[in-house]
Amino acid sequence: MNVYHALKMIQIEHQPLNHRQVVITDENGKPLSQLTDLLSDCLSKIDLFVDFPSTDTASDVSDVIDDLHLLTPLPNDVLDEYQKVLDQPI
């Protein structure tokens, strides 16, 4: 399982997880601020341009990144970093 699929699957009181409160940590539970900031930036762009709740039809991270590529002026290197953080195994 990766970060993207976990965010899609986890619900609290039958509501989608508020991804603004998600923190990526290392194996010891220490927060990783750079990855957390990158994930937050990535998910905010998804909210703006792709509508995260409607990404149920996107079966893979690459589908979401393809949508961002089509709908945003973000450079490819930024989209590559977004894909890396969403593909992080958990």
PDB file as gemmi writes it, atoms N, CA and C in Angstrom:
CRYST1    1.000    1.000    1.000  90.00  90.00  90.00 P 1                      
ATOM      1  N   MET A   1       0.853  -1.172   0.000  1.00  0.00           N  
ATOM      2  CA  MET A   1       0.000   0.000   0.000  1.00  0.00           C  
ATOM      3  C   MET A   1       0.901   1.237   0.000  1.00  0.00           C  
ATOM      4  N   ASN A   2       0.447   2.264  -0.711  1.00  0.00           N  
ATOM      5  CA  ASN A   2       1.209   3.511  -0.754  1.00  0.00           C  
ATOM      6  C   ASN A   2       0.395   4.649  -0.124  1.00  0.00           C  
ATOM      7  N   VAL A   3       0.999   5.818  -0.042  1.00  0.00           N  
ATOM      8  CA  VAL A   3       0.369   6.976   0.596  1.00  0.00           C  
ATOM      9  C   VAL A   3      -0.956   7.326  -0.084  1.00  0.00           C  
ATOM     10  N   TYR A   4      -0.982   7.338  -1.409  1.00  0.00           N  
ATOM     11  CA  TYR A   4      -2.200   7.703  -2.141  1.00  0.00           C  
ATOM     12  C   TYR A   4      -3.355   6.770  -1.792  1.00  0.00           C  
ATOM     13  N   HIS A   5      -3.116   5.464  -1.847  1.00  0.00           N  
ATOM     14  CA  HIS A   5      -4.188   4.511  -1.565  1.00  0.00           C  
ATOM     15  C   HIS A   5      -4.638   4.581  -0.107  1.00  0.00           C  
ATOM     16  N   ALA A   6      -3.718   4.845   0.803  1.00  0.00           N  
ATOM     17  CA  ALA A   6      -4.094   4.991   2.208  1.00  0.00           C  
ATOM     18  C   ALA A   6      -4.991   6.208   2.404  1.00  0.00           C  
ATOM     19  N   LEU A   7      -4.645   7.326   1.775  1.00  0.00           N  
ATOM     20  CA  LEU A   7      -5.470   8.534   1.900  1.00  0.00           C  
ATOM     21  C   LEU A   7      -6.861   8.319   1.320  1.00  0.00           C  
ATOM     22  N   LYS A   8      -6.955   7.526   0.265  1.00  0.00           N  
ATOM     23  CA  LYS A   8      -8.255   7.247  -0.344  1.00  0.00           C  
ATOM     24  C   LYS A   8      -9.085   6.305   0.521  1.00  0.00           C  
ATOM     25  N   MET A   9      -8.419   5.401   1.242  1.00  0.00           N  
ATOM     26  CA  MET A   9      -9.111   4.353   1.977  1.00  0.00           C  
ATOM     27  C   MET A   9      -9.542   4.782   3.380  1.00  0.00           C  
ATOM     28  N   ILE A  10      -8.722   5.567   4.065  1.00  0.00           N  
ATOM     29  CA  ILE A  10      -8.980   5.902   5.467  1.00  0.00           C  
ATOM     30  C   ILE A  10     -10.136   6.892   5.573  1.00  0.00           C  
ATOM     31  N   GLN A  11     -11.078   6.564   6.478  1.00  0.00           N  
ATOM     32  CA  GLN A  11     -12.201   7.448   6.766  1.00  0.00           C  
ATOM     33  C   GLN A  11     -12.327   7.599   8.277  1.00  0.00           C  
ATOM     34  N   ILE A  12     -12.779   8.762   8.705  1.00  0.00           N  
ATOM     35  CA  ILE A  12     -13.064   9.004  10.111  1.00  0.00           C  
ATOM     36  C   ILE A  12     -14.514   9.431  10.194  1.00  0.00           C  
ATOM     37  N   GLU A  13     -15.304   8.664  10.949  1.00  0.00           N  
ATOM     38  CA  GLU A  13     -16.741   8.898  11.055  1.00  0.00           C  
ATOM     39  C   GLU A  13     -17.384   8.987   9.676  1.00  0.00           C  
ATOM     40  N   HIS A  14     -17.025   8.077   8.813  1.00  0.00           N  
ATOM     41  CA  HIS A  14     -17.561   7.945   7.455  1.00  0.00           C  
ATOM     42  C   HIS A  14     -17.289   9.155   6.567  1.00  0.00           C  
ATOM     43  N   GLN A  15     -16.305   9.939   6.943  1.00  0.00           N  
ATOM     44  CA  GLN A  15     -15.888  11.084   6.146  1.00  0.00           C  
ATOM     45  C   GLN A  15     -14.459  10.849   5.677  1.00  0.00           C  
ATOM     46  N   PRO A  16     -14.114  11.354   4.495  1.00  0.00           N  
ATOM     47  CA  PRO A  16     -12.727  11.199   4.034  1.00  0.00           C  
ATOM     48  C   PRO A  16     -11.748  11.846   5.008  1.00  0.00           C  
ATOM     49  N   LEU A  17     -10.568  11.292   5.071  1.00  0.00           N  
ATOM     50  CA  LEU A  17      -9.512  11.822   5.924  1.00  0.00           C  
ATOM     51  C   LEU A  17      -9.135  13.233   5.484  1.00  0.00           C  
ATOM     52  N   ASN A  18      -9.005  14.132   6.454  1.00  0.00           N  
ATOM     53  CA  ASN A  18      -8.539  15.483   6.156  1.00  0.00           C  
ATOM     54  C   ASN A  18      -7.033  15.411   5.942  1.00  0.00           C  
ATOM     55  N   HIS A  19      -6.614  15.417   4.702  1.00  0.00           N  
ATOM     56  CA  HIS A  19      -5.204  15.212   4.397  1.00  0.00           C  
ATOM     57  C   HIS A  19      -4.318  16.360   4.853  1.00  0.00           C  
ATOM     58  N   ARG A  20      -4.903  17.475   5.256  1.00  0.00           N  
ATOM     59  CA  ARG A  20      -4.097  18.587   5.760  1.00  0.00           C  
ATOM     60  C   ARG A  20      -3.510  18.267   7.138  1.00  0.00           C  
ATOM     61  N   GLN A  21      -4.031  17.222   7.766  1.00  0.00           N  
ATOM     62  CA  GLN A  21      -3.545  16.830   9.085  1.00  0.00           C  
ATOM     63  C   GLN A  21      -2.642  15.601   9.029  1.00  0.00           C  
ATOM     64  N   VAL A  22      -2.256  15.178   7.832  1.00  0.00           N  
ATOM     65  CA  VAL A  22      -1.415  13.995   7.669  1.00  0.00           C  
ATOM     66  C   VAL A  22       0.053  14.389   7.784  1.00  0.00           C  
ATOM     67  N   VAL A  23       0.797  13.596   8.538  1.00  0.00           N  
ATOM     68  CA  VAL A  23       2.230  13.813   8.713  1.00  0.00           C  
ATOM     69  C   VAL A  23       2.945  12.529   8.317  1.00  0.00           C  
ATOM     70  N   ILE A  24       3.969  12.650   7.494  1.00  0.00           N  
ATOM     71  CA  ILE A  24       4.788  11.501   7.133  1.00  0.00           C  
ATOM     72  C   ILE A  24       5.915  11.399   8.153  1.00  0.00           C  
ATOM     73  N   THR A  25       6.115  10.182   8.664  1.00  0.00           N  
ATOM     74  CA  THR A  25       7.151   9.959   9.671  1.00  0.00           C  
ATOM     75  C   THR A  25       8.141   8.903   9.194  1.00  0.00           C  
ATOM     76  N   ASP A  26       9.268   8.835   9.898  1.00  0.00           N  
ATOM     77  CA  ASP A  26      10.220   7.758   9.619  1.00  0.00           C  
ATOM     78  C   ASP A  26       9.781   6.513  10.389  1.00  0.00           C  
ATOM     79  N   GLU A  27      10.585   5.469  10.348  1.00  0.00           N  
ATOM     80  CA  GLU A  27      10.229   4.204  10.996  1.00  0.00           C  
ATOM     81  C   GLU A  27      10.107   4.324  12.509  1.00  0.00           C  
ATOM     82  N   ASN A  28      10.749   5.330  13.091  1.00  0.00           N  
ATOM     83  CA  ASN A  28      10.702   5.533  14.541  1.00  0.00           C  
ATOM     84  C   ASN A  28       9.600   6.494  14.966  1.00  0.00           C  
ATOM     85  N   GLY A  29       8.819   6.995  14.019  1.00  0.00           N  
ATOM     86  CA  GLY A  29       7.737   7.916  14.334  1.00  0.00           C  
ATOM     87  C   GLY A  29       8.138   9.375  14.337  1.00  0.00           C  
ATOM     88  N   LYS A  30       9.370   9.674  13.954  1.00  0.00           N  
ATOM     89  CA  LYS A  30       9.831  11.065  13.904  1.00  0.00           C  
ATOM     90  C   LYS A  30       9.315  11.711  12.612  1.00  0.00           C  
ATOM     91  N   PRO A  31       8.661  12.870  12.712  1.00  0.00           N  
ATOM     92  CA  PRO A  31       8.118  13.525  11.508  1.00  0.00           C  
ATOM     93  C   PRO A  31       9.204  13.882  10.497  1.00  0.00           C  
ATOM     94  N   LEU A  32       8.890  13.678   9.239  1.00  0.00           N  
ATOM     95  CA  LEU A  32       9.771  14.067   8.135  1.00  0.00           C  
ATOM     96  C   LEU A  32       9.157  15.304   7.486  1.00  0.00           C  
ATOM     97  N   SER A  33       9.666  16.467   7.862  1.00  0.00           N  
ATOM     98  CA  SER A  33       9.026  17.724   7.467  1.00  0.00           C  
ATOM     99  C   SER A  33       9.048  17.959   5.963  1.00  0.00           C  
ATOM    100  N   GLN A  34      10.133  17.610   5.288  1.00  0.00           N  
ATOM    101  CA  GLN A  34      10.194  17.862   3.846  1.00  0.00           C  
ATOM    102  C   GLN A  34       9.173  17.022   3.088  1.00  0.00           C  
ATOM    103  N   LEU A  35       9.058  15.747   3.432  1.00  0.00           N  
ATOM    104  CA  LEU A  35       8.073  14.899   2.759  1.00  0.00           C  
ATOM    105  C   LEU A  35       6.650  15.312   3.121  1.00  0.00           C  
ATOM    106  N   THR A  36       6.441  15.702   4.376  1.00  0.00           N  
ATOM    107  CA  THR A  36       5.119  16.157   4.795  1.00  0.00           C  
ATOM    108  C   THR A  36       4.724  17.422   4.037  1.00  0.00           C  
ATOM    109  N   ASP A  37       5.647  18.370   3.909  1.00  0.00           N  
ATOM    110  CA  ASP A  37       5.367  19.600   3.160  1.00  0.00           C  
ATOM    111  C   ASP A  37       5.108  19.309   1.687  1.00  0.00           C  
ATOM    112  N   LEU A  38       5.894  18.402   1.118  1.00  0.00           N  
ATOM    113  CA  LEU A  38       5.700  18.029  -0.282  1.00  0.00           C  
ATOM    114  C   LEU A  38       4.342  17.372  -0.483  1.00  0.00           C  
ATOM    115  N   LEU A  39       3.960  16.478   0.428  1.00  0.00           N  
ATOM    116  CA  LEU A  39       2.652  15.830   0.337  1.00  0.00           C  
ATOM    117  C   LEU A  39       1.537  16.858   0.458  1.00  0.00           C  
ATOM    118  N   SER A  40       1.666  17.777   1.395  1.00  0.00           N  
ATOM    119  CA  SER A  40       0.654  18.815   1.576  1.00  0.00           C  
ATOM    120  C   SER A  40       0.506  19.666   0.319  1.00  0.00           C  
ATOM    121  N   ASP A  41       1.623  20.061  -0.275  1.00  0.00           N  
ATOM    122  CA  ASP A  41       1.594  20.837  -1.514  1.00  0.00           C  
ATOM    123  C   ASP A  41       0.936  20.043  -2.637  1.00  0.00           C  
ATOM    124  N   CYS A  42       1.314  18.796  -2.755  1.00  0.00           N  
ATOM    125  CA  CYS A  42       0.764  17.928  -3.798  1.00  0.00           C  
ATOM    126  C   CYS A  42      -0.750  17.777  -3.641  1.00  0.00           C  
ATOM    127  N   LEU A  43      -1.194  17.476  -2.433  1.00  0.00           N  
ATOM    128  CA  LEU A  43      -2.620  17.258  -2.220  1.00  0.00           C  
ATOM    129  C   LEU A  43      -3.426  18.544  -2.358  1.00  0.00           C  
ATOM    130  N   SER A  44      -2.829  19.680  -2.050  1.00  0.00           N  
ATOM    131  CA  SER A  44      -3.543  20.942  -2.267  1.00  0.00           C  
ATOM    132  C   SER A  44      -3.741  21.193  -3.761  1.00  0.00           C  
ATOM    133  N   LYS A  45      -2.749  20.825  -4.575  1.00  0.00           N  
ATOM    134  CA  LYS A  45      -2.901  20.954  -6.033  1.00  0.00           C  
ATOM    135  C   LYS A  45      -3.959  19.983  -6.553  1.00  0.00           C  
ATOM    136  N   ILE A  46      -3.974  18.782  -6.004  1.00  0.00           N  
ATOM    137  CA  ILE A  46      -5.004  17.818  -6.402  1.00  0.00           C  
ATOM    138  C   ILE A  46      -6.378  18.374  -6.053  1.00  0.00           C  
ATOM    139  N   ASP A  47      -6.526  18.964  -4.854  1.00  0.00           N  
ATOM    140  CA  ASP A  47      -7.804  19.565  -4.465  1.00  0.00           C  
ATOM    141  C   ASP A  47      -8.216  20.688  -5.409  1.00  0.00           C  
ATOM    142  N   LEU A  48      -7.259  21.500  -5.827  1.00  0.00           N  
ATOM    143  CA  LEU A  48      -7.567  22.631  -6.706  1.00  0.00           C  
ATOM    144  C   LEU A  48      -7.945  22.207  -8.118  1.00  0.00           C  
ATOM    145  N   PHE A  49      -7.235  21.234  -8.647  1.00  0.00           N  
ATOM    146  CA  PHE A  49      -7.366  20.933 -10.068  1.00  0.00           C  
ATOM    147  C   PHE A  49      -8.025  19.598 -10.392  1.00  0.00           C  
ATOM    148  N   VAL A  50      -7.991  18.642  -9.484  1.00  0.00           N  
ATOM    149  CA  VAL A  50      -8.475  17.309  -9.832  1.00  0.00           C  
ATOM    150  C   VAL A  50      -9.675  16.894  -8.994  1.00  0.00           C  
ATOM    151  N   ASP A  51      -9.895  17.466  -7.829  1.00  0.00           N  
ATOM    152  CA  ASP A  51     -10.966  17.097  -6.916  1.00  0.00           C  
ATOM    153  C   ASP A  51     -10.699  15.714  -6.334  1.00  0.00           C  
ATOM    154  N   PHE A  52      -9.957  15.679  -5.261  1.00  0.00           N  
ATOM    155  CA  PHE A  52      -9.505  14.438  -4.630  1.00  0.00           C  
ATOM    156  C   PHE A  52     -10.618  13.413  -4.417  1.00  0.00           C  
ATOM    157  N   PRO A  53     -11.792  13.793  -3.904  1.00  0.00           N  
ATOM    158  CA  PRO A  53     -12.833  12.777  -3.723  1.00  0.00           C  
ATOM    159  C   PRO A  53     -13.269  12.097  -5.025  1.00  0.00           C  
ATOM    160  N   SER A  54     -13.156  12.773  -6.142  1.00  0.00           N  
ATOM    161  CA  SER A  54     -13.590  12.161  -7.402  1.00  0.00           C  
ATOM    162  C   SER A  54     -12.503  11.321  -8.046  1.00  0.00           C  
ATOM    163  N   THR A  55     -11.357  11.196  -7.393  1.00  0.00           N  
ATOM    164  CA  THR A  55     -10.284  10.389  -7.971  1.00  0.00           C  
ATOM    165  C   THR A  55     -10.497   8.906  -7.723  1.00  0.00           C  
ATOM    166  N   ASP A  56     -11.701   8.522  -7.279  1.00  0.00           N  
ATOM    167  CA  ASP A  56     -12.000   7.104  -7.085  1.00  0.00           C  
ATOM    168  C   ASP A  56     -11.819   6.328  -8.378  1.00  0.00           C  
ATOM    169  N   THR A  57     -12.063   6.977  -9.494  1.00  0.00           N  
ATOM    170  CA  THR A  57     -11.904   6.294 -10.777  1.00  0.00           C  
ATOM    171  C   THR A  57     -10.440   6.154 -11.162  1.00  0.00           C  
ATOM    172  N   ALA A  58      -9.580   6.928 -10.535  1.00  0.00           N  
ATOM    173  CA  ALA A  58      -8.142   6.819 -10.813  1.00  0.00           C  
ATOM    174  C   ALA A  58      -7.593   5.646 -10.015  1.00  0.00           C  
ATOM    175  N   SER A  59      -7.182   4.626 -10.717  1.00  0.00           N  
ATOM    176  CA  SER A  59      -6.744   3.412 -10.041  1.00  0.00           C  
ATOM    177  C   SER A  59      -5.299   3.495  -9.575  1.00  0.00           C  
ATOM    178  N   ASP A  60      -4.556   4.440 -10.072  1.00  0.00           N  
ATOM    179  CA  ASP A  60      -3.137   4.497  -9.760  1.00  0.00           C  
ATOM    180  C   ASP A  60      -2.692   5.952  -9.634  1.00  0.00           C  
ATOM    181  N   VAL A  61      -1.587   6.142  -8.965  1.00  0.00           N  
ATOM    182  CA  VAL A  61      -1.022   7.481  -8.792  1.00  0.00           C  
ATOM    183  C   VAL A  61      -0.724   8.112 -10.143  1.00  0.00           C  
ATOM    184  N   SER A  62      -0.254   7.323 -11.077  1.00  0.00           N  
ATOM    185  CA  SER A  62       0.100   7.874 -12.391  1.00  0.00           C  
ATOM    186  C   SER A  62      -1.111   8.479 -13.092  1.00  0.00           C  
ATOM    187  N   ASP A  63      -2.323   7.948 -12.834  1.00  0.00           N  
ATOM    188  CA  ASP A  63      -3.534   8.538 -13.413  1.00  0.00           C  
ATOM    189  C   ASP A  63      -3.767   9.950 -12.874  1.00  0.00           C  
ATOM    190  N   VAL A  64      -3.561  10.122 -11.581  1.00  0.00           N  
ATOM    191  CA  VAL A  64      -3.739  11.440 -10.965  1.00  0.00           C  
ATOM    192  C   VAL A  64      -2.675  12.406 -11.472  1.00  0.00           C  
ATOM    193  N   ILE A  65      -1.442  11.938 -11.574  1.00  0.00           N  
ATOM    194  CA  ILE A  65      -0.353  12.780 -12.076  1.00  0.00           C  
ATOM    195  C   ILE A  65      -0.618  13.162 -13.529  1.00  0.00           C  
ATOM    196  N   ASP A  66      -1.142  12.239 -14.318  1.00  0.00           N  
ATOM    197  CA  ASP A  66      -1.499  12.554 -15.705  1.00  0.00           C  
ATOM    198  C   ASP A  66      -2.561  13.647 -15.761  1.00  0.00           C  
ATOM    199  N   ASP A  67      -3.550  13.576 -14.859  1.00  0.00           N  
ATOM    200  CA  ASP A  67      -4.574  14.623 -14.800  1.00  0.00           C  
ATOM    201  C   ASP A  67      -3.958  15.971 -14.443  1.00  0.00           C  
ATOM    202  N   LEU A  68      -3.063  15.972 -13.461  1.00  0.00           N  
ATOM    203  CA  LEU A  68      -2.389  17.224 -13.095  1.00  0.00           C  
ATOM    204  C   LEU A  68      -1.557  17.762 -14.252  1.00  0.00           C  
ATOM    205  N   HIS A  69      -0.929  16.866 -14.989  1.00  0.00           N  
ATOM    206  CA  HIS A  69      -0.125  17.280 -16.143  1.00  0.00           C  
ATOM    207  C   HIS A  69      -1.000  17.971 -17.193  1.00  0.00           C  
ATOM    208  N   LEU A  70      -2.197  17.451 -17.395  1.00  0.00           N  
ATOM    209  CA  LEU A  70      -3.105  18.032 -18.387  1.00  0.00           C  
ATOM    210  C   LEU A  70      -3.739  19.335 -17.917  1.00  0.00           C  
ATOM    211  N   LEU A  71      -3.984  19.454 -16.617  1.00  0.00           N  
ATOM    212  CA  LEU A  71      -4.785  20.563 -16.103  1.00  0.00           C  
ATOM    213  C   LEU A  71      -3.992  21.700 -15.466  1.00  0.00           C  
ATOM    214  N   THR A  72      -2.691  21.498 -15.275  1.00  0.00           N  
ATOM    215  CA  THR A  72      -1.900  22.522 -14.596  1.00  0.00           C  
ATOM    216  C   THR A  72      -0.661  22.882 -15.403  1.00  0.00           C  
ATOM    217  N   PRO A  73      -0.093  24.025 -15.113  1.00  0.00           N  
ATOM    218  CA  PRO A  73       1.171  24.397 -15.764  1.00  0.00           C  
ATOM    219  C   PRO A  73       2.395  23.908 -14.983  1.00  0.00           C  
ATOM    220  N   LEU A  74       2.189  22.981 -14.050  1.00  0.00           N  
ATOM    221  CA  LEU A  74       3.313  22.514 -13.231  1.00  0.00           C  
ATOM    222  C   LEU A  74       4.365  21.828 -14.091  1.00  0.00           C  
ATOM    223  N   PRO A  75       5.641  22.114 -13.830  1.00  0.00           N  
ATOM    224  CA  PRO A  75       6.713  21.475 -14.604  1.00  0.00           C  
ATOM    225  C   PRO A  75       6.814  19.982 -14.285  1.00  0.00           C  
ATOM    226  N   ASN A  76       7.404  19.254 -15.207  1.00  0.00           N  
ATOM    227  CA  ASN A  76       7.513  17.803 -15.066  1.00  0.00           C  
ATOM    228  C   ASN A  76       8.299  17.386 -13.831  1.00  0.00           C  
ATOM    229  N   ASP A  77       9.325  18.149 -13.460  1.00  0.00           N  
ATOM    230  CA  ASP A  77      10.101  17.751 -12.281  1.00  0.00           C  
ATOM    231  C   ASP A  77       9.273  17.854 -10.999  1.00  0.00           C  
ATOM    232  N   VAL A  78       8.367  18.824 -10.936  1.00  0.00           N  
ATOM    233  CA  VAL A  78       7.476  18.943  -9.782  1.00  0.00           C  
ATOM    234  C   VAL A  78       6.506  17.767  -9.761  1.00  0.00           C  
ATOM    235  N   LEU A  79       5.947  17.442 -10.908  1.00  0.00           N  
ATOM    236  CA  LEU A  79       5.021  16.313 -10.982  1.00  0.00           C  
ATOM    237  C   LEU A  79       5.722  14.998 -10.643  1.00  0.00           C  
ATOM    238  N   ASP A  80       6.981  14.874 -11.018  1.00  0.00           N  
ATOM    239  CA  ASP A  80       7.748  13.674 -10.661  1.00  0.00           C  
ATOM    240  C   ASP A  80       7.895  13.554  -9.144  1.00  0.00           C  
ATOM    241  N   GLU A  81       8.148  14.680  -8.486  1.00  0.00           N  
ATOM    242  CA  GLU A  81       8.268  14.662  -7.023  1.00  0.00           C  
ATOM    243  C   GLU A  81       6.927  14.335  -6.375  1.00  0.00           C  
ATOM    244  N   TYR A  82       5.841  14.862  -6.926  1.00  0.00           N  
ATOM    245  CA  TYR A  82       4.513  14.531  -6.420  1.00  0.00           C  
ATOM    246  C   TYR A  82       4.263  13.033  -6.540  1.00  0.00           C  
ATOM    247  N   GLN A  83       4.622  12.467  -7.673  1.00  0.00           N  
ATOM    248  CA  GLN A  83       4.413  11.036  -7.866  1.00  0.00           C  
ATOM    249  C   GLN A  83       5.235  10.233  -6.856  1.00  0.00           C  
ATOM    250  N   LYS A  84       6.451  10.661  -6.605  1.00  0.00           N  
ATOM    251  CA  LYS A  84       7.299   9.946  -5.641  1.00  0.00           C  
ATOM    252  C   LYS A  84       6.680   9.940  -4.248  1.00  0.00           C  
ATOM    253  N   VAL A  85       6.163  11.092  -3.806  1.00  0.00           N  
ATOM    254  CA  VAL A  85       5.615  11.148  -2.452  1.00  0.00           C  
ATOM    255  C   VAL A  85       4.313  10.355  -2.362  1.00  0.00           C  
ATOM    256  N   LEU A  86       3.493  10.372  -3.395  1.00  0.00           N  
ATOM    257  CA  LEU A  86       2.250   9.600  -3.364  1.00  0.00           C  
ATOM    258  C   LEU A  86       2.505   8.103  -3.475  1.00  0.00           C  
ATOM    259  N   ASP A  87       3.596   7.725  -4.101  1.00  0.00           N  
ATOM    260  CA  ASP A  87       3.955   6.310  -4.249  1.00  0.00           C  
ATOM    261  C   ASP A  87       4.751   5.764  -3.065  1.00  0.00           C  
ATOM    262  N   GLN A  88       5.040   6.600  -2.060  1.00  0.00           N  
ATOM    263  CA  GLN A  88       5.807   6.133  -0.903  1.00  0.00           C  
ATOM    264  C   GLN A  88       5.082   4.961  -0.245  1.00  0.00           C  
ATOM    265  N   PRO A  89       5.781   3.844  -0.062  1.00  0.00           N  
ATOM    266  CA  PRO A  89       5.137   2.706   0.614  1.00  0.00           C  
ATOM    267  C   PRO A  89       4.925   2.998   2.096  1.00  0.00           C  
ATOM    268  N   ILE A  90       3.859   2.436   2.623  1.00  0.00           N  
ATOM    269  CA  ILE A  90       3.601   2.587   4.066  1.00  0.00           C  
ATOM    270  C   ILE A  90       3.419   1.218   4.693  1.00  0.00           C  
TER     271      ILE A  90                                                      
END                                                                             
